[in-house]
Structures are given as C-alpha cells and as structure tokens.
Amino acid sequence: VLKKRLVKLVVNFLFYFRTDEAEPIGALLLEHCRITKEEENVFSISFIEEPERKYCFECDSEEQCQEWIEALKRASYEFMRRSLIFYRNEIQKMTGKDPLEQYGISEEARFQLGTHKQ
Amino acid sequence: MKLNERSVAHYATCDSPTGFLRKRVERHHHHAHHHHGTSYQRRWFVLKGNLLFYFEERESREPMGLVVLEGCTVELCEAAEEFAFAIRFDDAGARAYVLVADGQAAMEAWVKALSRASFDYMRLVVRELEKQLEEACKSLAACCKSPRRSSSSGRKRHLSNPALLPLQEKPTVLENGYSTWGSGVPGGTTCPDRDGGHAKPPPLPPRRRSAASSAVGFPAPSLLPSMPESPASPETDCFSKLHSWYGQEIAVLRREWQERQKRGHP
C-alpha cells in the first residue's frame, strides 16, 4: 500500500509529512543505511542491522528517482566524514601539508585515516 | 513523531566520544525567574556525528534521547554549577540544554567537540578541502604538458621538469590510494594515484608516464571496482577536469592511430 507523502531531506534526516500537514509524521536517520534502486521509479532505504526491512519510495519519474538516490547516498554524516578524510589525505599527498591544521581539528579521532566507525 | 529507533540505537552505540555529564532537568517555564532547587541528573553522553545521544546508564543498550546539533551554539554558561555549558538553539522556542562536566578539561573538550559537530560545519570543511584539492590539481596540471604534443620530445621535457622529479623518486608517495585504505573507501571516481607504472623504465607509452607524473593520476581501468558508496563526490571539478583532459588525450591518440592505420602500419 502506497501512501502519498511529502518527503524532506534535512541534513542526515529524511522527514515525511502527510501532504496537508506542517508537522512531520516521522523521520528516518540516514546513517548506516543503504539506498537501493528497486523497480522503475522506486528506491528503498534499508538499515545495516535490519537489511530485510525496506522503506520503499515511489517517485514520479525515473529521473526524480535517480536524483533522490544520489542525494540520499550523500546525505549521511558518515559519507561526509569519509569524504573529508579522503580529501585530507589527497591534499596531504600532493602538497605535503595537512589541510586540517588551519582549522585546529587535525588531531580529532574522527578524522584520522583508518578510523572505521562502521 | 516516529523515528527509525532501532537503527538509531544501533548507530548510537558504535564507538564515539563519550562521557558522563550532568544534565539539568529543565522545567518548561520560560518565565521562571529563579531555579530554586535546580536538579541535575547524571547521564552517559555519546557524541555521534551531529547527534548527541544520552543514556540512562553507561551500559544501557538504547538511548533515552538525542539532541540534534544543528542550528545551535555551544557556550559556557552562568550557572551555580562549575564547569557548566549550554547548547542553545537559534530557534528561540527550542529548549536549551545545560550540561555540567567533571572538570575544566572535560568541559573544554565537550564544548569544542559539540561546536564542531554540526553537519553544516562538516559540509563547510569538506567544501573547503574540495577547493583546495582542485587548486592543488590545477597547479600540478600546469606543470604537465598539454595533451597535444609529440611523444618523444614531450617525454624528455617531462622528465626534466624539476617539479616532477622528486615525485618519481618517491614512488611510495604516489602509492595507489586504494592500498592505504581499508574496505568501504574511495572508489575509482576521483584522483586515486596510479600504481606501479611510473616506477618502470621508458618502454611505457608516454601518456602513461605523463599522467603518473602529474601525481594526481586518473582512474586506472583495472582499479575501478564499483564501490557502493564512494565518499568522494563525482561532481568535484578537479575530477571532471582531469577526466576531460584524459579524454582529450584519448581523442588525440585515437586520431593518430587512425592516421597511422590509413598510411599503413609504420
């Protein structure tokens, strides 16, 4: 059974609303999750510790579906953290300098290479 | 409001900055002038990304609650308690959280960690680094010859370029990005280094050497597994420029090869 919902991505949360309401009915925290393309116009979100449970979303078009998949894949804090570590590492290799030093966050555990929080 | 609680609890309990803090029990009166007998409860706090979870006990499997650290400021606060700080939200209607640490060092560590926890802050830093990487790629690409060049003379010129020599001497620096990472790490989408090739003698085709010497490299076809979630953004200008540069080179080579074919194999 598909229900029409207004869906809003805010940082790493996916809020969903009934179309005429201002308060969300619920939210999904988009961490430790997998975004999968299902059949046409449909994608699903599932979480690592319960992979069979899929939250399915049907879009109006294939294009819209792809847009959402791309956006959701990048929406997690973990994705950003890994990007940051990647760029840091690349810049360090190319310039010999640690770009995080200017921010005073070069020592933070969460930005160290090899930190796998999953 | 519903939340995917089970998954959230799982996320919360994987390793992160943690510690005991005392949390002030807030009454919902905005007009109270004095907090007589303000009470604090000791809870176990876990900072995970942009979320601050708190648990009843350190051993609790599930959090009691969470604070989303977006649109907030973390500051020291005037409280009867020493080592107190507050998380206040831009939205005036939202309640503030007053927390008390064990000591000066703990307080400073928490304030620092919490102020830098927001998604927005991360996004800012990531964007900055993206720009910096692009700049670094550009300045290195400026050292490399343009795609339109004759192979032999270009190669010589390339090798004598002082900016590139040190790189060739230190193959470990140009180590393939994959090998320094574990699993679930950058896919072939952006700037991984080439492996091996540059350390070999001249028989390699010139374009390989030039690309290797650029230090940034390009996705080597054999090393392009499709990683489910590449952390690097494919929209990085740096990559697209490298991609079109490499693409141009392919076009030139192909044309040269086709011309040679027409003339008969030399």
Interface residues (C-beta under 8 A of the other chain):
Chain A: V10 V11 N12 F13 E23 P24 I25 G26 A27 L28 L29 E31 H32 C33 R34 F47 I48 E49 E50 Y55 K73 R74 Y77 E78 F79 M80 R81 R82 S83 L84 I85 F86 Y87 R88 N89 E90 I91 K93 M94 T95 P99 L100 Y103 I105 E108 A109 R110 L113 G114 H116 K117 Q118
Chain B: M1 K2 L3 N4 R6 S7 V8 H10 Y11 C14 D15 S16 P17 G49 N50 L51 V68 E70 A113 R116 F119 D120 M122 R123 V125 V126 E128 L129 E130 Q132 L133 A136 C137 L140 V173 L174 G177 T180 W181 G182 G184 V185 P186 T190 C191 D193 A215 V216 P228 E229 P231 A232 S233
